[in-house]
Amino acid sequence: MNGLEHMLTQAEPWLHHYGYPAVAVAVMLEGAGIPLPGAILMGGAALLAGQGELNVLAVWLVACVAAVSGDNLGYWIGRSGGRRLLLRFHPVGRRLGRFEGFYQRFGIWLILFGRFFDGTRQLNGLVAGSASMPWPGFLAADAAGSTLWVSTWVVGLYALERHAAALHRWLAYANPWVAGGALVALALTLYLLFHRNAPHSEALPGGEPASGASGLRDTRT
């Protein structure tokens, strides 16, 4: 829980002062390419909702709208001349052609899951617009990906904070069964591995033993 407590410590002052607008602005501008802690503020808001200080549905809705709005703002910036801006940004500019190629080939998948990773979360819209990806396809994929990202973090952190004690009890109950199942699976794997690789004596057609045993019997006769 240390990571969650650290996230809440970082986000709590901003959320107490500005509430939902802090989540909206940070998530939207992060999606447009500005490195703001949108994910941290959204996660902190979900934890506060779990404590009853914010409404989880409002956090989810604000974050979804902000994520889609920011990504589309970044898309139109990239589409209307943002390529020159990206070329001036040295770490991205050197690889912009490669990034655009990726978006032209795998753009839908990158946009669907890109929000789960730092870097692509900030550059998704800018690079997709720079690569002239068709806007209807971008909008559909971005709406689905943003909803998936927000739902995963907001609902997951809210449930974790709300039901932390119950989750801890469930894990304590399930742990012996999980450990026992892992030991059984390991034993079965080792058995199959060694049984399959165990040497087998070769028999000649007709049930005769291998040549070494046959030769030994011949010398005795």
C-alpha positions as CSV (number, residue, x, y, z in Angstrom):
1,M,0.0,0.0,0.0
2,N,3.0,2.3,0.2
3,G,2.7,3.2,-3.5
4,L,-1.0,4.1,-3.1
5,E,-0.3,6.2,0.0
6,H,2.5,8.0,-1.9
7,M,0.1,8.7,-4.7
8,L,-2.5,10.1,-2.4
9,T,0.0,12.2,-0.5
10,Q,1.0,13.8,-3.8
11,A,-2.5,14.4,-5.1
12,E,-4.4,15.3,-1.9
13,P,-3.4,19.0,-1.6
14,W,-4.4,19.7,-5.2
15,L,-7.6,17.7,-4.9
16,H,-8.6,19.4,-1.7
17,H,-8.0,22.9,-3.2
18,Y,-9.4,22.4,-6.7
19,G,-11.4,19.2,-6.6
20,Y,-12.7,17.8,-9.9
21,P,-11.3,20.6,-12.1
22,A,-7.8,19.6,-11.0
23,V,-8.4,16.1,-12.4
24,A,-10.0,17.5,-15.6
25,V,-7.2,20.0,-16.4
26,A,-4.3,17.6,-15.6
27,V,-5.7,14.6,-17.5
28,M,-6.7,16.8,-20.5
29,L,-3.4,18.6,-20.8
30,E,-1.4,15.4,-20.3
31,G,-3.3,13.9,-23.2
32,A,-2.4,16.9,-25.3
33,G,1.3,16.3,-24.8
34,I,2.1,18.5,-21.7
35,P,3.8,16.4,-19.0
36,L,1.4,17.0,-16.1
37,P,0.6,14.3,-13.4
38,G,-2.9,13.6,-14.8
39,A,-2.7,9.9,-13.9
40,I,-1.6,10.6,-10.4
41,L,-4.4,13.1,-9.8
42,M,-7.0,10.7,-11.2
43,G,-5.7,7.9,-9.1
44,G,-5.7,10.1,-6.0
45,A,-9.2,11.2,-6.7
46,A,-10.3,7.5,-6.9
47,L,-8.7,6.8,-3.6
48,L,-10.5,9.8,-2.0
49,A,-13.7,8.6,-3.5
50,G,-13.1,5.3,-1.7
51,Q,-12.8,7.3,1.5
52,G,-16.1,9.0,0.8
53,E,-14.6,12.5,0.1
54,L,-15.4,12.5,-3.6
55,N,-18.0,10.8,-5.8
56,V,-16.6,7.9,-7.8
57,L,-19.0,8.3,-10.7
58,A,-18.1,12.0,-11.0
59,V,-14.4,11.2,-10.9
60,W,-14.9,8.5,-13.7
61,L,-17.0,10.8,-15.9
62,V,-14.6,13.8,-15.5
63,A,-11.6,11.7,-16.3
64,C,-13.1,10.1,-19.3
65,V,-14.2,13.4,-20.9
66,A,-10.9,15.0,-20.1
67,A,-8.9,12.1,-21.5
68,V,-10.8,12.1,-24.8
69,S,-10.7,15.9,-25.1
70,G,-7.0,16.1,-24.4
71,D,-6.1,13.3,-26.9
72,N,-8.2,15.0,-29.6
73,L,-6.7,18.4,-28.9
74,G,-3.3,16.8,-29.3
75,Y,-4.5,15.1,-32.6
76,W,-5.6,18.4,-34.1
77,I,-2.4,20.1,-33.0
78,G,-0.4,17.4,-34.7
79,R,-2.6,17.5,-37.8
80,S,-2.3,21.3,-38.2
81,G,1.4,21.8,-37.9
82,G,2.5,20.0,-34.8
83,R,4.9,17.9,-36.8
84,R,7.3,20.8,-36.8
85,L,7.0,21.1,-33.1
86,L,7.7,17.4,-32.6
87,L,10.8,17.7,-34.9
88,R,12.2,20.3,-32.6
89,F,11.7,18.1,-29.5
90,H,15.0,16.2,-29.8
91,P,14.2,12.8,-28.3
92,V,11.0,12.4,-30.4
93,G,12.1,14.3,-33.5
94,R,14.9,11.8,-34.2
95,R,12.4,8.9,-34.3
96,L,9.3,10.7,-35.6
97,G,9.4,8.9,-38.9
98,R,9.5,5.6,-37.2
99,F,6.7,6.5,-34.8
100,E,4.5,7.7,-37.7
101,G,5.1,4.4,-39.5
102,F,4.0,2.5,-36.4
103,Y,0.8,4.6,-36.1
104,Q,0.1,4.1,-39.8
105,R,0.4,0.3,-39.4
106,F,-0.8,-0.3,-35.8
107,G,-2.5,3.0,-35.0
108,I,-5.8,1.5,-33.7
109,W,-4.0,-0.8,-31.2
110,L,-1.5,1.8,-30.1
111,I,-4.3,4.2,-29.3
112,L,-6.4,1.6,-27.6
113,F,-3.7,0.6,-25.1
114,G,-1.3,3.6,-25.3
115,R,-2.8,5.4,-22.3
116,F,-1.5,2.6,-20.0
117,F,2.1,3.6,-20.7
118,D,4.0,6.8,-20.0
119,G,5.2,8.4,-23.2
120,T,2.5,7.1,-25.5
121,R,-0.1,8.5,-23.2
122,Q,1.3,12.0,-23.8
123,L,2.1,11.6,-27.5
124,N,-0.7,9.5,-28.8
125,G,-2.8,12.3,-30.2
126,L,0.2,14.4,-31.4
127,V,1.8,11.6,-33.4
128,A,-1.5,10.2,-34.7
129,G,-2.4,13.7,-36.1
130,S,1.1,14.2,-37.5
131,A,0.8,10.8,-39.3
132,S,-2.5,12.0,-40.8
133,M,-4.5,9.1,-39.3
134,P,-8.2,9.4,-40.2
135,W,-9.9,11.3,-37.5
136,P,-13.1,9.1,-37.2
137,G,-11.0,6.0,-36.6
138,F,-8.8,7.9,-34.1
139,L,-11.8,9.2,-32.2
140,A,-13.4,5.8,-31.9
141,A,-10.3,4.0,-30.8
142,D,-9.4,6.9,-28.4
143,A,-12.8,6.9,-26.8
144,A,-12.6,3.1,-26.2
145,G,-9.0,3.2,-25.0
146,S,-9.6,6.2,-22.7
147,T,-12.7,4.6,-21.2
148,L,-10.8,1.4,-20.6
149,W,-7.9,3.2,-19.0
150,V,-10.0,5.4,-16.7
151,S,-12.3,2.5,-15.7
152,T,-9.3,0.2,-14.9
153,W,-7.7,2.8,-12.6
154,V,-10.7,4.6,-11.1
155,V,-12.8,1.5,-10.4
156,G,-9.8,-0.6,-9.4
157,L,-8.4,2.0,-6.9
158,Y,-11.8,2.9,-5.6
159,A,-12.6,-0.8,-4.9
160,L,-9.1,-1.3,-3.4
161,E,-9.5,1.6,-1.0
162,R,-13.2,0.9,-0.2
163,H,-12.8,-2.8,0.4
164,A,-9.1,-3.0,1.5
165,A,-9.9,-5.0,4.7
166,A,-12.2,-7.5,2.9
167,L,-9.6,-7.9,0.1
168,H,-6.9,-8.5,2.7
169,R,-9.0,-11.2,4.3
170,W,-9.8,-12.8,1.0
171,L,-6.1,-12.9,0.1
172,A,-5.3,-14.4,3.5
173,Y,-7.9,-17.1,2.9
174,A,-6.9,-17.9,-0.7
175,N,-3.1,-17.9,-0.1
176,P,-2.9,-21.5,1.2
177,W,-5.0,-22.8,-1.7
178,V,-2.9,-20.8,-4.2
179,A,0.3,-22.1,-2.7
180,G,-1.0,-25.7,-2.6
181,G,-2.1,-25.5,-6.2
182,A,1.3,-24.1,-7.3
183,L,3.1,-27.0,-5.5
184,V,0.9,-29.6,-7.1
185,A,1.4,-28.0,-10.6
186,L,5.2,-27.9,-10.0
187,A,5.3,-31.6,-8.9
188,L,3.2,-32.6,-11.9
189,T,5.5,-30.6,-14.2
190,L,8.6,-32.2,-12.7
191,Y,7.1,-35.7,-13.0
192,L,6.2,-35.3,-16.6
193,L,9.6,-33.8,-17.4
194,F,11.6,-36.5,-15.9
195,H,9.3,-39.3,-17.0
196,R,9.4,-38.1,-20.6
197,N,13.2,-37.8,-20.5
198,A,13.9,-41.1,-18.7
199,P,16.0,-43.6,-20.8
200,H,14.1,-46.5,-22.3
201,S,15.7,-49.8,-23.3
202,E,15.4,-50.4,-27.0
203,A,14.0,-53.8,-28.1
204,L,14.6,-55.4,-31.5
205,P,11.6,-56.5,-33.6
206,G,10.1,-59.7,-32.4
207,G,10.7,-58.9,-28.7
208,E,14.5,-59.6,-28.9
209,P,16.6,-57.6,-26.4
210,A,19.1,-54.9,-27.5
211,S,22.3,-56.0,-29.3
212,G,24.5,-55.8,-26.2
213,A,22.4,-58.3,-24.3
214,S,22.1,-60.5,-27.4
215,G,25.9,-60.6,-27.9
216,L,26.4,-61.5,-24.3
217,R,24.1,-64.4,-24.5
218,D,25.8,-65.6,-27.7
219,T,29.2,-65.7,-26.1
220,R,27.9,-67.8,-23.3
221,T,26.6,-70.4,-25.7
